[in-house]
Every structure is written in C-alpha cells, then in structure tokens.
Amino acid sequence: MLDERATIADLADVDLVIFSRTRSAHGAILMRECKKNNIRTLYMLDDNWFWLGREWDEYADIFTPGKPPYEHFLDCVRDADTTVTYSAPLAQDLRPHANALIVLPTNVNLSLFPPRVATNKHVTTIGYVGSLRKNMMAFDALVDIATKRDDINLFVMSNSLPPEFADVDPTRIQFEPYQFNYEGYAATVTRAAPDILVAPVGRSRFEESKCPNKFLEITACGAVGVYTRAEPYLSHVVEGETGLFADDNVVSWTNAINQLIDSPTRRRQLSEQAYQQVSREYSTTAVLPKFMEMLLKALG
C-alpha cells in the first residue's frame, strides 16, 4: 500500500494489506493498526537493508540500527503476519525477525520486451543498463574496447553517463536517462537492441542479496550478458550456456566481451538458451501460480 498517503480509513473492509519496502513512521502505524484489527498483513522486501548502511557509507544515516527508517522497517517485519523476499541471503537475514517467511523467485514480464527483428547490421552494440556501480572495471573494459575497435557502438541507460566514457567519441554513444516507468524502460531498451550488456556487481552482503534482475532483463531484451563471477549471478547464470562471467579485472571483462563481439553465432546461441531458461523459470506467467499460492497463504 502507499504508506505515506493511505489512512486508517482505507483499511476498512480489507482482508489483506500488502506493504512493499515500507520504512516510514506512518507505514509502521498502519501496520500496527492492521494488527490491532486482525487484518492480515504481508511485507515485501527485495533489498538487504540490514547491510546497506553498514557497507555503503552514503546510506549510513538511513539504514543502520537506531535510525528511524531502519527501525520502522524492522518494526514492520516483526509485526507483519508474513514477509516475502526473493533471495536466499536476504531470507537468511530476515528469518530471525519474521513471523512467517516466503521466498519467491523474481520475475520478468516478457510481453513488455517484444522479440527483436533480425538485421544484418555490421556494428555490434555493447553497453550497460542500470544505476552506476562502484565496480568500474566493466566500464573500463567497455571504453577500452570502444577506443580500439571501430565495429562497435555503446549504449548506456543510467542516471548519468559514467565519467569513464569521456574518452569515447560521443557520436558512438547512445545515452538514455534511466526510466522508472517500467513499460517505458522496457520499450527503450528493446528499441536500442543492444547485443551485449555488462552486469557488474560488488562482493558485499547487500549486493549478493539482490535479485538477478539484470540477467532476466538482459535476456528479455534479446542481448547476452557478461556478469561478475559473484552472487546473485552465480546461482542463476550457467557459464557458456546462458551468459559469460568475468573476474575482477579489466582484462577478464575485455576478453569476455570481445569473445561475444567476434562470434555472432555464439551470441545467438547463448541468447536463445537464456531466453528459454528465463521463460521457463522466471517469466511472470511461470511465477504467477507461486505468487497466487503465496497470497492464499498470507490470507490464512
């Protein structure tokens, strides 16, 4: 529910209230009101707020014990009848606080990513989609390749263009500001038709707790991913079958990306195999029955 705008009156005649990522004082009040009136509650969380403030200094004033947002979130977990999350590490951290815990696979709506039309283009599009990362080696690899090869262009969709890209000819970069409207986001990425996208991730507890959304969305848009050899990707990507891994150095990232640039046939094979896996295990259609089962359990 929209915890900042909802009122106690909105709880009338409700059987189940879903709180998503709630961390406000008002949200905690609404959660307690539900408990007082025997209204079933479900709390959903997809980021590991137990560790965010400890591992990322910029969030220390929000997500550390004693800070109001952290305490409100924890109160909501403790008061909710059921807590739902999407990764094993986060489930492990939530379990001591949750009354009942359900772990669901994350999902992607493949219908928002229409199949791309085959073309005979001679330029490969490589790049990155998402918020900027502390692990910049993948970006350094993209820049290194772009400055040495004239058969690639770069596509970046983020909150800003990484500073590493300043040395690349701007006519070879397609930059799109990140979109929070998911339909618009999917349409923009699909229209750009990237061939290879990188998915760097750090080796922190917060990051290993993340959903493998990059794998799902890279696959959905018809691209092939190069992923950090770390969670959450180790548990979802099969190396050499549904993507490639890179180690924590620029050479490893560069080699993996170049392998895919130089072999369109292999790219197509990996893309098709990844799409089959995502469609079978992580599409909204595949996950929906589990989601409905979860709602029925939450209703009691």
Buried (B, 14 or more C-beta within 10 A) or exposed (E): BEBEEBEEEEBEEEEBBBBBBBBBBBBBBBBBBBBEEEBBBBBBBBBBBBBBBBBBEEBEEBBBEEBEBBBBBBBBBBBBBBBBBBBEBBBBBBEEBBEEBBBBBBBBBBEBBBEBEEEEEEEBBBBBBBEBBEBBBBBBBBBBBBEEBEEBBBBBBBEEBBEBBEEBEEEBBBBBEBBEEEEEBBBBBBEBBBBBBBBBBBEBBBBBBBBBBBBBBBBBBBBBBBBBBBBBBBEBBEEEEBBBBBEBEBEBBBBBBBBBBEEEEBBBBBBBBBBEBBBEEBBEEBBEEEBEEBBEBBEE
